[in-house]
Amino acid sequence: MQNLELLRYKEQSPYEKSGALTREQYLFNETRVVGELYLQGMSDEEIIKKVYNENLFRYPTEKMLRNIARVCLKRIHALEDERLIKALVEKPGSIAKQVCLYAMMKQNRLVNDFMLKVIGHKFIERDYGFSKLVVSSFLIDLQEQDPWVASWSSSTINKIRQVIVKTLVDNEYLDDNKSRQLNTITINSVLEGVLREKDKAALAAFNCLY
């Protein structure tokens, strides 16, 4: 594929930035840290500077600090509701993690589509069977539909699959990364309330069908 043609496909694709999931991942602890600074009234640049200067993510090197802080800020802004940001920062882990997952969905089109079209559909159909093949099939279908995604290497696709499965485990949709059964999770009341107001389509991804 020629470089100019590939660039055009990238610019036209709704998944233009989704490949970054290989390094961005779920980022629960990092997003919580950034959310706390955001609620303190700090600007984006002040937050990025503080995260970097004080290594608030406790990374072994400083290389990724600024980039990951920017990703977390995008997810915080994508929530577009202070109730959710406060829940992410202040509520117990199980509640905060669901909000963090929703923020990830809002910031990453690929994750959003997977949670709605695959996980949400499974809950609607009461089909709780699961395997890594479910994720692989979703990604293969996406490659067939989108030339930009089709250009991704097999290692990128495999890493994205791993990130998705780990995110499902972190949010208790799966017991572990070898699980063959989808758990029937319960949405927390804060997230449910906001989604009923603003994004009803997302409810199915959290097993909220009524």
QUIRA-V283022 format. One record per residue. N is the residue number from 1. SS is DSSP state (~ for helix, > for strand, _ for the rest). NEAR is the number of other ideal C-beta (glycine too) atoms within 8 Angstrom. D_LAST is the distance of its C-alpha to the last C-alpha in Angstrom with 2 decimals. Layout:
n=N ss=SS near=NEAR d_last=D_LAST
n=N ss=SS near=NEAR d_last=D_LAST
//
This chain:
n=1 ss=_ near=7 d_last=46.22
n=2 ss=_ near=5 d_last=48.24
n=3 ss=~ near=6 d_last=47.40
n=4 ss=~ near=6 d_last=47.05
n=5 ss=~ near=8 d_last=44.77
n=6 ss=~ near=11 d_last=42.62
n=7 ss=~ near=8 d_last=42.51
n=8 ss=~ near=8 d_last=41.35
n=9 ss=~ near=13 d_last=38.55
n=10 ss=~ near=9 d_last=37.51
n=11 ss=~ near=7 d_last=37.55
n=12 ss=~ near=6 d_last=35.47
n=13 ss=_ near=11 d_last=32.84
n=14 ss=_ near=5 d_last=29.44
n=15 ss=_ near=12 d_last=30.04
n=16 ss=_ near=8 d_last=33.37
n=17 ss=_ near=7 d_last=32.80
n=18 ss=~ near=12 d_last=30.36
n=19 ss=~ near=10 d_last=33.29
n=20 ss=~ near=8 d_last=34.00
n=21 ss=~ near=13 d_last=31.23
n=22 ss=~ near=10 d_last=34.08
n=23 ss=~ near=7 d_last=35.50
n=24 ss=~ near=9 d_last=32.68
n=25 ss=_ near=9 d_last=30.25
n=26 ss=_ near=10 d_last=27.55
n=27 ss=_ near=13 d_last=29.88
n=28 ss=~ near=10 d_last=27.96
n=29 ss=~ near=7 d_last=31.11
n=30 ss=~ near=11 d_last=32.64
n=31 ss=~ near=14 d_last=29.70
n=32 ss=~ near=12 d_last=29.64
n=33 ss=~ near=12 d_last=33.37
n=34 ss=~ near=14 d_last=33.14
n=35 ss=~ near=13 d_last=30.29
n=36 ss=~ near=9 d_last=32.51
n=37 ss=~ near=12 d_last=35.39
n=38 ss=~ near=11 d_last=33.29
n=39 ss=~ near=10 d_last=32.28
n=40 ss=_ near=6 d_last=36.00
n=41 ss=_ near=3 d_last=36.61
n=42 ss=_ near=8 d_last=38.41
n=43 ss=_ near=5 d_last=38.64
n=44 ss=~ near=7 d_last=37.56
n=45 ss=~ near=6 d_last=41.18
n=46 ss=~ near=9 d_last=41.87
n=47 ss=~ near=14 d_last=38.97
n=48 ss=~ near=12 d_last=40.18
n=49 ss=~ near=8 d_last=43.73
n=50 ss=~ near=11 d_last=42.86
n=51 ss=~ near=16 d_last=40.81
n=52 ss=~ near=11 d_last=43.77
n=53 ss=~ near=6 d_last=46.60
n=54 ss=~ near=6 d_last=45.18
n=55 ss=_ near=10 d_last=43.36
n=56 ss=_ near=7 d_last=40.29
n=57 ss=_ near=11 d_last=38.47
n=58 ss=_ near=4 d_last=41.36
n=59 ss=_ near=9 d_last=41.92
n=60 ss=_ near=2 d_last=45.25
n=61 ss=_ near=5 d_last=46.33
n=62 ss=_ near=7 d_last=45.67
n=63 ss=_ near=5 d_last=45.18
n=64 ss=_ near=9 d_last=41.41
n=65 ss=~ near=12 d_last=40.83
n=66 ss=~ near=9 d_last=40.82
n=67 ss=~ near=8 d_last=38.73
n=68 ss=~ near=12 d_last=36.00
n=69 ss=~ near=15 d_last=36.05
n=70 ss=~ near=10 d_last=35.53
n=71 ss=~ near=12 d_last=32.53
n=72 ss=~ near=14 d_last=30.98
n=73 ss=~ near=13 d_last=31.73
n=74 ss=~ near=9 d_last=30.04
n=75 ss=~ near=15 d_last=26.84
n=76 ss=~ near=14 d_last=27.22
n=77 ss=~ near=7 d_last=27.82
n=78 ss=~ near=9 d_last=24.94
n=79 ss=~ near=13 d_last=22.48
n=80 ss=_ near=6 d_last=23.75
n=81 ss=_ near=8 d_last=22.54
n=82 ss=~ near=6 d_last=24.78
n=83 ss=~ near=9 d_last=22.06
n=84 ss=~ near=14 d_last=20.99
n=85 ss=~ near=13 d_last=24.67
n=86 ss=~ near=10 d_last=25.47
n=87 ss=~ near=14 d_last=22.72
n=88 ss=~ near=16 d_last=24.11
n=89 ss=~ near=11 d_last=27.59
n=90 ss=~ near=6 d_last=27.31
n=91 ss=_ near=11 d_last=24.43
n=92 ss=_ near=5 d_last=24.92
n=93 ss=~ near=5 d_last=24.82
n=94 ss=~ near=8 d_last=21.43
n=95 ss=~ near=12 d_last=19.75
n=96 ss=~ near=15 d_last=22.34
n=97 ss=~ near=11 d_last=22.03
n=98 ss=~ near=13 d_last=18.38
n=99 ss=~ near=16 d_last=19.50
n=100 ss=~ near=15 d_last=22.52
n=101 ss=~ near=12 d_last=20.61
n=102 ss=~ near=14 d_last=18.66
n=103 ss=~ near=15 d_last=22.13
n=104 ss=~ near=13 d_last=23.52
n=105 ss=~ near=13 d_last=20.97
n=106 ss=~ near=11 d_last=21.88
n=107 ss=~ near=9 d_last=25.55
n=108 ss=_ near=12 d_last=25.76
n=109 ss=~ near=9 d_last=24.60
n=110 ss=~ near=11 d_last=25.10
n=111 ss=~ near=13 d_last=22.88
n=112 ss=~ near=10 d_last=20.15
n=113 ss=~ near=10 d_last=20.48
n=114 ss=~ near=12 d_last=20.59
n=115 ss=~ near=13 d_last=17.46
n=116 ss=~ near=14 d_last=15.46
n=117 ss=~ near=8 d_last=17.43
n=118 ss=~ near=11 d_last=18.23
n=119 ss=~ near=13 d_last=16.04
n=120 ss=~ near=12 d_last=12.73
n=121 ss=~ near=11 d_last=13.95
n=122 ss=~ near=12 d_last=14.96
n=123 ss=~ near=13 d_last=11.68
n=124 ss=~ near=8 d_last=10.19
n=125 ss=~ near=6 d_last=13.44
n=126 ss=_ near=6 d_last=13.68
n=127 ss=_ near=6 d_last=17.01
n=128 ss=_ near=9 d_last=18.13
n=129 ss=> near=7 d_last=21.70
n=130 ss=_ near=10 d_last=23.13
n=131 ss=_ near=6 d_last=26.56
n=132 ss=~ near=8 d_last=28.34
n=133 ss=~ near=6 d_last=28.80
n=134 ss=~ near=9 d_last=25.15
n=135 ss=~ near=12 d_last=25.94
n=136 ss=~ near=9 d_last=29.35
n=137 ss=~ near=8 d_last=28.11
n=138 ss=~ near=12 d_last=25.78
n=139 ss=~ near=12 d_last=28.82
n=140 ss=~ near=8 d_last=31.16
n=141 ss=~ near=8 d_last=29.02
n=142 ss=~ near=12 d_last=28.98
n=143 ss=~ near=11 d_last=32.75
n=144 ss=~ near=6 d_last=33.21
n=145 ss=~ near=6 d_last=31.35
n=146 ss=_ near=11 d_last=32.76
n=147 ss=~ near=8 d_last=36.53
n=148 ss=~ near=13 d_last=36.21
n=149 ss=~ near=14 d_last=33.96
n=150 ss=~ near=8 d_last=36.37
n=151 ss=_ near=8 d_last=39.16
n=152 ss=_ near=10 d_last=37.77
n=153 ss=_ near=5 d_last=39.83
n=154 ss=~ near=5 d_last=38.76
n=155 ss=~ near=6 d_last=39.07
n=156 ss=~ near=10 d_last=36.66
n=157 ss=~ near=11 d_last=34.07
n=158 ss=~ near=8 d_last=34.61
n=159 ss=~ near=10 d_last=34.31
n=160 ss=~ near=15 d_last=31.03
n=161 ss=~ near=12 d_last=29.69
n=162 ss=~ near=9 d_last=30.91
n=163 ss=~ near=12 d_last=29.31
n=164 ss=~ near=11 d_last=25.86
n=165 ss=~ near=12 d_last=26.20
n=166 ss=~ near=11 d_last=27.56
n=167 ss=~ near=13 d_last=24.71
n=168 ss=~ near=10 d_last=22.22
n=169 ss=~ near=13 d_last=24.54
n=170 ss=~ near=9 d_last=24.84
n=171 ss=_ near=10 d_last=21.10
n=172 ss=_ near=9 d_last=20.99
n=173 ss=_ near=9 d_last=19.13
n=174 ss=_ near=13 d_last=22.51
n=175 ss=_ near=7 d_last=25.10
n=176 ss=_ near=6 d_last=27.92
n=177 ss=_ near=9 d_last=29.04
n=178 ss=_ near=4 d_last=30.04
n=179 ss=_ near=10 d_last=26.85
n=180 ss=_ near=6 d_last=25.78
n=181 ss=> near=9 d_last=22.43
n=182 ss=_ near=12 d_last=19.24
n=183 ss=_ near=9 d_last=17.92
n=184 ss=_ near=7 d_last=14.35
n=185 ss=_ near=9 d_last=14.21
n=186 ss=_ near=5 d_last=12.34
n=187 ss=_ near=12 d_last=11.79
n=188 ss=_ near=12 d_last=14.18
n=189 ss=~ near=6 d_last=13.57
n=190 ss=~ near=12 d_last=15.96
n=191 ss=~ near=15 d_last=14.51
n=192 ss=~ near=12 d_last=10.91
n=193 ss=~ near=9 d_last=12.61
n=194 ss=~ near=12 d_last=14.73
n=195 ss=~ near=15 d_last=12.34
n=196 ss=~ near=8 d_last=10.29
n=197 ss=~ near=5 d_last=13.87
n=198 ss=~ near=7 d_last=15.48
n=199 ss=_ near=7 d_last=13.81
n=200 ss=~ near=6 d_last=10.23
n=201 ss=~ near=6 d_last=11.47
n=202 ss=~ near=13 d_last=12.20
n=203 ss=~ near=13 d_last=8.86
n=204 ss=~ near=14 d_last=8.94
n=205 ss=~ near=11 d_last=12.40
n=206 ss=~ near=13 d_last=11.42
n=207 ss=_ near=10 d_last=9.21
n=208 ss=_ near=9 d_last=6.03
n=209 ss=_ near=7 d_last=3.80
n=210 ss=_ near=2 d_last=0.00
//
